[in-house]
């Protein structure tokens, strides 16, 4: 009886904390539900060339919608649930059947470049209203006949991610964000301590596993489904773009995810930007079910949106990237998804005018041609069993880069908080939407013909 009273008191106190912060989010004992239809879960097909659902081929006609967890929260916590519902329906109308979302964000919320409010402001402490945002998002995805990739951590700082875990463990040391005196190399080295520093990694991995368990065992407050038993979830993804992660880390964390959610797939979230060795380090094991790659021509110095002469080299680079990664995945006998790619708006019309580049009214002719060319090649590879689809970056829907920030300083677009608003966002009125629709129709026709 005393235990019950103390637990009830703790929950009551937690419910009164700002933002609904609680150390006891709704959860469920990990299990293997007896009433779950296993055919509803996405599986890798027998020859490793693609996916199936309900025994039928399942191509990935996807989008990134990382901000959905926060948009799904109530307006008191910076969300816009009605907008989220409309945007999920918009994506479904575009033929999208898969969305890649964040299922993690770390505080404290006074840090720059962060998703705010965060899901986990302190280790093991959760904001229930943000968790409920994820509940509503998953329910909307399910009702619109789509599936979700759940990204559980982040090498980069815009959601907190690895660097925040490191800061927590070593005493909230100042994170060397890539600005001013610090560059990307300094930040990358700091963030990689999450799994490369022997004094940090053991504690970081246990803390991470605690988060994984909290999410996978959560019971959705909207529809009552336990996350780890919900076929709406296609895959648990270790992290967004883990850089040079140890091979054993992918196996250890992936195995833990499979232990808690045996019916779900597990993915690495790798960019695959380095080389064949980098690709194999993450994917050449029995735990990671499919391969991923991310294509960023401007970030990698190939494309300059102010210079038309860099456009064709970017097309060539992209096609070469698809050729290499599809070959590597085929050699492993695993499906491949290009789960991130994007291009800026037509800045070449007013070179070096940043405001024009980011303006939602600026045309997207280069982006449309870039998307269309890559899409056509993915369809060709899919016919050969070398590719299984893609997720473009990223759907901003009704948002615009010119919107005023909410009470938490956020403008929810497809561009994370550390990037210029409007850089890669795809809006609901962009001509790119039709390019995406046409591609999805081709993939769906191919899917139905198999």
N, C-alpha and C positions, 0 to 999 in steps of 0.2 A: 504493500500500500504506500509506503514512503517513497519508493521508486516512482510510482505512478504520479504522486503529488509533485515531486520534484521535476519530473519530465513535463508535466502539464504546466507548471509554473514557468519553466524555461521557455516553453513554446509561447506562453502568453506574453512573457517579457519580450521575446524576439519579435512577436507580431507588432509590438509598439515601437520598435526601432525605426529610424528614418528609412524610407524606401522599402519597408517590409523586409529588412535584412534578417535572415534566419540561418542558424547553423543546422537546422533540421528540415530541409526541403522534403516535400512529399517523395517517398521512395517505396520500393517494393523489393522483397527478397529476390535475388537473382534466381531465375528458374527457367524451366523448359516447358512453357505453357502447354497444357494438354489440349486446349481448344484452338490452338493456332493452326491455320491452314498453311502448311509448309509450302504449298505450291504458289502461295502469294508472295513469297520472298524471291528476290532476284538471285539467280544462280549463274555460275559460269557454265557454259555448255560443255559437252563431253570432249570436244576437240580443242577447247581453249581459245576459240576464235571469237567468241561473243558471249552474250547473256541470254537467259530465258526467264520468263515469268509466266506462271500458269501453263508451263510446258511449251510456250510459244516464244519465238525470237523476240528479243527486246533490245532495240537500238537506243542509244542515249541521245535524245534531242534536248539538249540542256542549256541552262543559264546559271550564272552566278547571281545569288541574291543574299549575300552575306549579311546585309542589314536587316533581314526579315525578323530576326530575334528581337531587335529593338522596336521595329515598326509594329510588331505584334503586341507590344506592351500597351497599357492604358495611357491616356494622354497626360495623366499626372506624373508619369515616369518617362515622358519624352516620346511616347509612341503615337501611332495613328493606325489603330486596328482596322478601321474601315478602309483606309487607303491600302493597307496590306492585303485585305480581302480582294479589293478591286484589282490590284496588280497581279495577284496569283491567278485570278480569272483571265486577265489580259495575257499572261504567259501561256495559259492553257489554250486560249484562242489562237495563239501563234503556233500551236502544235508542239509546245514544249511538254516533255513528260518527266523531266528530272531537274531538280534545283540543288545547287551546292550552297550550303548555309554554314554560318558559324554556330557552334554549340558550346562556345567558350568565350569569355572576355574577362580580363583581370584588371582590378584597380591597383592603386587608389585613383579616384576620379579627378584628383588635382593634377595628374600627369598630362602632359601635352600629347597630341597625336593619338588619342584613345577613343574607343567606342564608349559613350557615356549615356546613361549609367551602365556600369559594368555588371556582369552577372556575378562575379566573385570578387568583391572589393578587398577581401582579406582571405588568406588561406583557409579553406573549409567553411567559409561564411558566404551565404548566397542571398541575393536579392530575389525574393519570391516573385515580385511583379515582372522582372525580366525573364525568369524561368517560365512564368505564365505566358509571356510573349512568345517563347519557343513552343509552348503547348498549342497556342492558337495558330501559330504558323504551320506546325505539323498537321494539325487538324484541317486547315485550309488546303494544304498540299494534298492530303488524302481525299478530301471531298472533290477535288478537281482532277482526280485520277493521275496524280503525279507521284514521284518518289523523291527522296532526299538523300544527299550525301552530307553527313554530319562531321564537320571539321572541328576537332577537339583541342587544338592548340595552334600556335602560330610562331614561326621563326621570327617574324617581323613584329614591330612594336605597336602597330595600330590597334591591336586588340589587347595589348599587354604582353601575352605570350611568353616565350622562353626567357626573354630578358627580365621580365617581371618576376618570374620564378627565381632566377638567379639573384635579383635584388632582395627578394624576401629572405632567401637563405643566408646571404652574406651580410644581412643587417640593413636592408633598404639603402644600399649604396646608390649614389647618383648614377643613372643609366647613361652611357655615352651615346646619346641620340646622334644620328648622322647629320649634324649641322655645326656651324661655327668651327671650333677647334677639332671636332671629330668628323671623320669620314665614315663611309660604309664599311671599310675594313675594320676599324676599331669597334664599330657596333657589332659586326658579324662575329668577331672573335669573342666579344662579351656574351652575345646570345648563345653561341655554341658551347659555352661553359655548362649549359643546361645538361648536355650529355657527354661532354669531353673532359670536364674538370673533375678529377677523382674526389675532390673535397666537396664538390657541389652536387654532382650527378646522383649519388644514392638518395639524398634527401629530395632532390628535385623529382626523381622518378617516382618515389613513393607519394609525394604530393600530387603528382600528375595522375597516378593510378587512383588515388582517392577521388579526384575529380571525375575520372572515367567511370568509376563505380557509381558515383552520385548521379550522373546523367543517365547511364544505361539502366539503372534500377528505378528511375523516376516513373511515377504514374501520372500520366497526362490528366490535368485537372479539367480539361474540356471533354474528352471522350473516354476517359478511364483506362486507356491502353498503356501498358508498361512499355517504355521506350525499347527495351531489349527484346520485346516480343511483338513489336509493331512492324509489319511488312511495308509500311509506308517508308521506312528507312531502308535504303539500299545498302549503304556502306557506312562504317565507322572509319573516319580518316584520321590518321595519327596527328598530322599537323599540316598547316599550309606552308609549303616550300621549305622543308627541313634541309639545311645546307650541310653537306658532308657529314651526315649522321652516321654513326658506327653501324655496321651491318647487324650486329647483335641487338642494337636498340630497336630496329624495325621488327625483329623477331620477338623480342621480349614484350614490347608494348602491344604488338599485334596479337600475340598469343593470349595476353590478358583480356583484350577485347573479345576475342573468340570464346574464351572461357565464360564470359558474362553474357554474350549474345551469340550463341552457336549457329543461329540461322541466318545471321547477317554476314555480308562480305566485309573485308577489311582492305583499306587502301593506304598508300603512303603519303600522297599529296605532293609528290616530287615534281620539280620543274623539268628535270632531265635535260638541263641546259649545258652541262659540263662535257661529259664524254660517255663512252660506253661503260667504262668502269663505274662511274657515278650511278648510271642507270642500273647496273647489275647489283651494286651494293645495297640498294633498297629493294629491288624486285626479285632477285634470284634466291628465293626461299619458298617454303611451302605455306607461309602465313599470309603474305600479301597476295590477294586474289587477282588483282589486275594492275596494269601499269598506267601511269599518268604522265603527261607532259604539258608544259606551259610555254607559250610562244609570245615573246615580247620584243618586237623589232626596234621600237624606239628606246626602251630601257637598255637594250643591249648595244646601242650605238649604231644600228644599221639604218634606221629611218629618222629623218628630220622632217617633221610636218611642214616646215617653212621652205623646204627645198624639194621641188618636184623631181629632181634628178635622183633622189634617193628612193623613189617609190618602187621602180622595177627591181632594184637590188633587194628590196624588202620582200617582194613577191618571191624572188628566186631563193632568198634565205628561208622563207617560210616553207616552200615546197621541199627544199633540201632537208629541213628539220623534220617534216612529216615522213620523208623517205627513210631517214636514219632511224627515227624512233619506232616506226612501224616494222622495220627490219629487226631491230633489237627485241621488240615484244614478240614477234613471230618466232624468233629463235628460242625464246623462253616458253612459248606455247601459252601466252597469256593475252587476254583482251587489252586493248589500249584506248584510252580516252584523252583527247586534248581538252583538258578541263579549264584552261585559261588562255585567252588571247584577246587582243584588242588593238585599236588604232585610234589616234586622235582625229579631231575634225579637221576640215580643210584650211589649215593655217597658211598654206602657200598662197592663198588669195590675198592675204595681208601679212606678208612675212614678218616674223618676229614681233607681232602684236599679240601678247599673251591674252589680253582680254578677248580678242576676236577668236583666238584658238579655243577658248573655254566657253564662248557664248553659245547657248543652246540653239540659236538661230543660224549659226554657221553651218554650211552644208557638210555632207559626209560622203562625197563622191569617192575619195580614196578608201575610206573605211568600207564602203559598200562593195567596191571592186575587190579589195583585200579579202573580206569575208567570203564573197562569192567564189573567188578562186580557191581558197582553202576548202570551202564547203564542197565544191565539185570534186576536188582531189580526195577528200575524206569519203565521199560516196563511192568513188572509184575503188579506193582501198577496201571499203566495207564489202564490196562485191567479191573481193578476193579473200575476205576473212582476215584482213590486216588492220582494220580499224573498227571501232564500235560506236563512234560518235564523238560529241564535243559539248562543252559548256562555254558559251561566250562570256566575256567579262565586259560589263555586268549590267543587269537590268535596273534602271533607275525609275522606270515607269512614269508616274505623274510628277516626280520631283524635278527641279531645275536648279542649275548652278546659281541662279539669281535669287533663289528663295532665301528668306530670312532664317537665321538659326533659331532653333527652339530654345526652351528654358535651360537646356544643358549645353548650349553652344553647338548643337549638331544640325547638319543638313543631310538628311538621309538620301544619298544617291548611290551610284555604283562605284564611286571613288572613295576609298577609305580615308580616314581623318588626316593621314599624313601626306596626302596627295592633293593637287589642285582640283577643286571642284569642277567637274565637267570634262576632265581629261579623257576618260574612256567610257563614260556613261552612255548607255543606249536608252533614249527616251521613248515614250509611247507614241510620239508623233514623228519620230525619225524615219527617213526612207529606209534605213537599215532594217527596220521591222519587217518589211516585205521580203528583203533578201533572206532573213531568217525563216520566215514562213515558207518560202519556196524550197529552201534546203530541207526543212523539217518534213515537208510533203514528199520529197524525194526519198528521204530515209524511211519514212513510214511505208511508202510504196514498196521499197526494197524489203523491209521487214515483213510485210504481208505476202510477198512473193516467195519467201523462203519456206 
